[in-house]
Amino acid sequence: MMSNTDNRNGVNKLSVNVDISSVLTAKTCAAIVVEVIKFIAFQKFQIPYNFEHLKYVVEKKRAKNKDFTDVNESWQSQHYFRTTSAALDALETLIKNIHCEFEKEVVPNEVCIILGSNTLCAKELYRIVIPHSMNDHFHENHTKDSQNLIRTVLRHLVCSEDLQNFIYRPLLPTNMHILIKRKFDMTCDFLTSEFFLPINSLGISPKTPEAVINLEYSSTTSSINCCRLLKIFNDSISKSPPTDNEMNKQMNSATILNDSNFDDKDWFQANVCVKGFKACFVNGESVSDLWTR
């Protein structure tokens, strides 16, 4: 893994290159993107707990509310429950739709995480650049290595000193917006989405701190062609691996699409955002701890 930092004119631009040492399928890539979103949300203090604990305490509280109503519950606890529930619901909706995007024939070229009240007032942004050659493989043939690859990528990110220094800069809870980038084509029905909506321009300031996470195939991994001669059949779909000509077209377009350009029309924004919040304490005790008792 390599990283480059550009601090010219007081602007922090970081690029982290993560070498993919095994086959990366679209489904595995979606899982990596989801884990990075969870990681950023927690490490940037947009949510006070990691995603798994947030889900645990909210579901505990929801189960209690079904059994009985606590008439003595403080208004702080009631308000905090609404806040945490909204954040969990937004994250779960994002996760579900990100997986759906990577199940399409044309997967995203990039995923962007923007922290700020809106995209025009971005405080920080994180870009995840997706390798195009992962379309050469079928997930069904590589499920064994999927979880190991996810853990390996996350370990690289956690162990990157430059990325940790970038992340640990102070930032108050704000909104987290998720965008995907793909080549827009009005003739492709499978590109339409009711969740990720096209936008004309993000208007991102060049002074906005930016971290780019490049998922890159190593030289040995990119030459693996184990799925090139296979076909996967089900009841309704027959899908063949891409031909050499199709692969060349993908690689040529990848060179253009990987350029950082936030003024083009290839970006699609999720119609929900995650509203950041802090932990709540009543009489010196965490409200969420009270829910789990």
C-alpha positions as CSV (number, residue, x, y, z in Angstrom):
1,M,0.0,0.0,0.0
2,M,1.3,3.4,-1.0
3,S,0.0,6.9,-0.1
4,N,0.8,10.4,-1.3
5,T,-0.1,13.7,0.5
6,D,-0.3,17.1,-1.1
7,N,-0.4,20.0,1.3
8,R,0.2,22.8,-1.2
9,N,-1.6,26.1,-0.3
10,G,-2.7,24.6,2.9
11,V,-5.0,22.1,1.2
12,N,-4.7,18.5,2.3
13,K,-5.0,16.1,-0.6
14,L,-4.3,12.4,0.2
15,S,-4.1,9.4,-2.1
16,V,-4.0,5.9,-0.7
17,N,-3.3,3.0,-3.1
18,V,-4.5,-0.4,-1.9
19,D,-3.1,-3.3,-3.8
20,I,-5.7,-6.1,-4.4
21,S,-3.8,-9.3,-4.1
22,S,-6.7,-11.6,-5.0
23,V,-9.8,-11.6,-7.2
24,L,-12.2,-8.7,-6.5
25,T,-15.7,-9.3,-7.6
26,A,-18.5,-6.7,-7.8
27,K,-20.2,-8.2,-4.7
28,T,-17.0,-8.1,-2.7
29,C,-16.3,-4.6,-3.8
30,A,-19.8,-3.5,-2.6
31,A,-19.0,-5.0,0.8
32,I,-15.7,-3.2,0.9
33,V,-17.4,0.1,0.1
34,V,-20.0,-0.5,2.8
35,E,-17.4,-1.2,5.4
36,V,-15.4,1.9,4.4
37,I,-18.6,4.0,4.9
38,K,-19.2,2.5,8.3
39,F,-15.5,3.1,9.2
40,I,-15.6,6.7,8.1
41,A,-18.9,7.4,9.9
42,F,-17.5,6.1,13.2
43,Q,-14.0,7.4,13.0
44,K,-15.2,10.9,12.0
45,F,-17.6,10.8,15.1
46,Q,-20.6,11.1,12.9
47,I,-22.1,8.3,14.9
48,P,-20.9,7.7,18.5
49,Y,-20.7,3.9,18.2
50,N,-19.7,1.6,15.5
51,F,-22.5,0.4,13.2
52,E,-22.9,-3.0,14.8
53,H,-23.3,-1.5,18.3
54,L,-25.6,1.3,17.0
55,K,-27.9,-1.4,15.5
56,Y,-27.8,-3.4,18.7
57,V,-28.9,-0.6,21.0
58,V,-31.6,0.7,18.7
59,E,-33.1,-2.8,18.2
60,K,-33.0,-3.4,21.9
61,K,-34.9,-0.2,22.5
62,R,-37.4,-1.0,19.8
63,A,-38.0,-4.4,21.3
64,K,-38.6,-2.8,24.7
65,N,-41.1,-0.3,23.2
66,K,-43.1,-3.2,21.8
67,D,-43.4,-4.9,25.2
68,F,-44.3,-1.8,27.3
69,T,-44.3,1.9,27.4
70,D,-42.0,3.5,30.0
71,V,-44.0,6.4,31.3
72,N,-41.0,7.6,33.4
73,E,-38.7,7.8,30.3
74,S,-37.0,11.2,30.1
75,W,-37.7,13.4,27.1
76,Q,-33.9,13.3,26.4
77,S,-34.1,9.5,26.0
78,Q,-37.1,9.8,23.7
79,H,-35.5,12.4,21.5
80,Y,-32.2,10.5,21.4
81,F,-34.1,7.3,20.3
82,R,-35.6,9.1,17.4
83,T,-32.2,10.5,16.4
84,T,-30.4,7.1,16.6
85,S,-33.3,5.3,14.8
86,A,-33.2,7.8,11.9
87,A,-29.4,7.4,11.6
88,L,-29.6,3.6,11.6
89,D,-32.5,3.6,9.1
90,A,-30.5,5.9,6.8
91,L,-27.4,3.8,7.0
92,E,-29.2,0.5,6.4
93,T,-31.0,2.1,3.4
94,L,-27.7,3.2,2.0
95,I,-26.1,-0.2,2.5
96,K,-29.0,-1.9,0.7
97,N,-28.9,0.3,-2.3
98,I,-25.2,0.3,-2.7
99,H,-25.3,-3.5,-2.9
100,C,-28.0,-3.1,-5.5
101,E,-25.8,-0.8,-7.6
102,F,-23.0,-3.3,-7.7
103,E,-25.4,-6.0,-8.9
104,K,-26.1,-4.1,-12.2
105,E,-24.3,-4.8,-15.4
106,V,-22.5,-1.4,-15.2
107,V,-21.1,-0.9,-11.7
108,P,-20.0,2.4,-10.3
109,N,-16.6,3.8,-11.2
110,E,-16.3,5.6,-7.9
111,V,-18.1,6.1,-4.6
112,C,-17.8,9.4,-2.8
113,I,-18.5,10.2,0.8
114,I,-19.1,13.9,1.5
115,L,-19.2,15.3,5.0
116,G,-21.0,18.6,5.3
117,S,-24.4,20.2,5.7
118,N,-24.8,19.7,2.0
119,T,-22.6,18.9,-1.0
120,L,-22.0,22.6,-1.7
121,C,-20.6,23.1,1.8
122,A,-18.4,20.0,2.0
123,K,-16.0,19.9,4.9
124,E,-14.3,16.7,3.8
125,L,-14.7,14.2,1.1
126,Y,-13.5,10.6,0.6
127,R,-13.4,9.0,-2.8
128,I,-13.2,5.2,-3.4
129,V,-12.0,4.5,-6.9
130,I,-13.2,1.1,-8.3
131,P,-11.1,-1.1,-10.6
132,H,-12.9,-1.9,-13.8
133,S,-11.4,-5.3,-14.5
134,M,-13.4,-6.9,-11.6
135,N,-16.2,-7.4,-14.2
136,D,-14.1,-10.3,-15.5
137,H,-15.0,-12.6,-12.6
138,F,-18.1,-14.2,-11.1
139,H,-18.6,-13.9,-7.4
140,E,-19.9,-17.5,-7.2
141,N,-16.4,-18.8,-8.1
142,H,-14.6,-16.7,-5.4
143,T,-16.8,-16.6,-2.3
144,K,-14.1,-18.4,-0.3
145,D,-11.6,-15.5,-0.6
146,S,-14.2,-12.7,-0.3
147,Q,-14.2,-12.2,3.5
148,N,-10.4,-12.4,3.7
149,L,-10.0,-9.8,1.0
150,I,-12.5,-7.4,2.9
151,R,-10.5,-7.8,6.1
152,T,-7.2,-7.3,4.3
153,V,-8.3,-4.0,2.6
154,L,-9.7,-2.6,5.9
155,R,-6.5,-3.6,7.7
156,H,-4.5,-1.7,5.1
157,L,-6.7,1.4,5.6
158,V,-6.5,1.2,9.4
159,C,-2.8,0.8,9.3
160,S,-2.2,3.7,7.0
161,E,-0.6,6.5,9.1
162,D,-1.4,9.1,6.5
163,L,-5.0,8.2,6.3
164,Q,-5.4,8.1,10.1
165,N,-3.9,11.5,10.4
166,F,-6.3,12.8,7.7
167,I,-9.3,11.2,9.4
168,Y,-8.5,12.3,13.0
169,R,-8.7,16.0,12.3
170,P,-11.6,17.5,14.4
171,L,-15.0,17.7,12.8
172,L,-18.3,18.2,14.5
173,P,-21.2,15.9,13.6
174,T,-22.8,16.9,10.3
175,N,-24.5,15.3,7.4
176,M,-22.9,12.4,5.5
177,H,-23.8,12.3,1.8
178,I,-23.1,9.3,-0.5
179,L,-22.6,9.6,-4.3
180,I,-21.7,7.2,-7.0
181,K,-20.1,7.9,-10.3
182,R,-20.8,6.1,-13.5
183,K,-21.0,6.9,-17.2
184,F,-24.4,8.2,-17.9
185,D,-26.3,6.6,-20.8
186,M,-29.9,7.4,-21.5
187,T,-30.2,4.3,-23.7
188,C,-29.4,1.9,-20.8
189,D,-32.5,1.1,-18.7
190,F,-30.5,-0.8,-16.1
191,L,-28.8,2.5,-15.1
192,T,-32.0,4.0,-13.8
193,S,-32.4,4.2,-10.1
194,E,-35.0,5.7,-7.8
195,F,-32.4,6.0,-5.0
196,F,-29.3,7.5,-6.6
197,L,-30.5,10.5,-8.6
198,P,-28.4,12.4,-11.3
199,I,-27.1,15.8,-10.4
200,N,-25.8,18.5,-12.8
201,S,-22.9,19.7,-10.7
202,L,-21.5,19.1,-7.2
203,G,-19.7,22.5,-7.0
204,I,-17.0,21.0,-4.7
205,S,-14.5,23.7,-3.7
206,P,-10.9,22.8,-4.7
207,K,-9.9,23.8,-1.2
208,T,-11.9,20.9,0.3
209,P,-9.7,18.3,2.0
210,E,-9.9,15.1,0.0
211,A,-8.8,11.5,0.5
212,V,-8.8,9.2,-2.5
213,I,-8.7,5.4,-1.8
214,N,-7.6,3.6,-5.0
215,L,-8.4,-0.1,-5.1
216,E,-5.8,-1.4,-7.6
217,Y,-5.1,-4.8,-8.9
218,S,-1.6,-6.0,-8.5
219,S,0.2,-7.1,-11.7
220,T,-0.3,-10.7,-10.9
221,T,-3.9,-10.4,-9.9
222,S,-4.9,-8.5,-13.1
223,S,-3.7,-11.4,-15.2
224,I,-6.0,-14.0,-13.6
225,N,-8.5,-15.2,-16.1
226,C,-10.1,-18.1,-14.3
227,C,-13.7,-17.0,-15.2
228,R,-13.1,-16.0,-18.8
229,L,-14.3,-19.3,-20.3
230,L,-17.2,-19.9,-17.8
231,K,-20.9,-19.1,-18.0
232,I,-23.3,-18.8,-15.2
233,F,-26.9,-19.8,-15.9
234,N,-30.1,-19.4,-13.9
235,D,-33.7,-19.5,-14.7
236,S,-33.9,-16.2,-16.5
237,I,-30.4,-14.9,-17.3
238,S,-27.5,-16.2,-19.3
239,K,-24.4,-14.0,-18.8
240,S,-21.0,-14.5,-20.5
241,P,-17.7,-13.0,-19.5
242,P,-16.7,-10.0,-21.5
243,T,-14.7,-10.4,-24.7
244,D,-11.3,-9.0,-25.3
245,N,-12.8,-6.1,-27.3
246,E,-15.2,-5.3,-24.5
247,M,-12.4,-5.4,-22.0
248,N,-10.3,-3.0,-24.0
249,K,-13.3,-0.6,-24.2
250,Q,-13.7,-0.7,-20.5
251,M,-10.1,-0.1,-19.8
252,N,-10.0,2.9,-22.2
253,S,-13.1,4.5,-20.6
254,A,-11.6,3.8,-17.1
255,T,-8.7,6.1,-17.9
256,I,-11.1,9.0,-18.6
257,L,-13.5,8.2,-15.7
258,N,-10.9,8.0,-13.0
259,D,-10.0,11.7,-13.5
260,S,-11.2,13.9,-10.6
261,N,-13.9,16.1,-12.1
262,F,-16.8,17.1,-10.0
263,D,-18.4,19.4,-12.6
264,D,-19.4,16.6,-15.0
265,K,-22.8,14.9,-15.2
266,D,-21.7,11.4,-14.2
267,W,-22.5,11.7,-10.5
268,F,-25.6,10.3,-8.8
269,Q,-26.5,11.3,-5.2
270,A,-28.4,9.2,-2.7
271,N,-31.7,10.7,-1.8
272,V,-31.1,10.2,1.9
273,C,-28.2,11.4,4.1
274,V,-27.0,10.3,7.5
275,K,-27.4,13.0,10.1
276,G,-24.5,12.9,12.5
277,F,-25.1,13.0,16.3
278,K,-23.3,12.8,19.6
279,A,-23.7,10.4,22.5
280,C,-26.3,11.5,25.0
281,F,-25.9,11.3,28.8
282,V,-28.4,11.7,31.6
283,N,-27.1,12.1,35.1
284,G,-23.7,11.1,33.9
285,E,-24.9,7.8,32.4
286,S,-25.2,6.9,28.7
287,V,-28.8,6.8,27.5
288,S,-28.0,3.9,25.2
289,D,-26.7,1.9,28.1
290,L,-30.1,2.3,29.8
291,W,-31.8,0.8,26.7
292,T,-29.8,-2.4,26.9
293,R,-30.7,-3.2,30.5
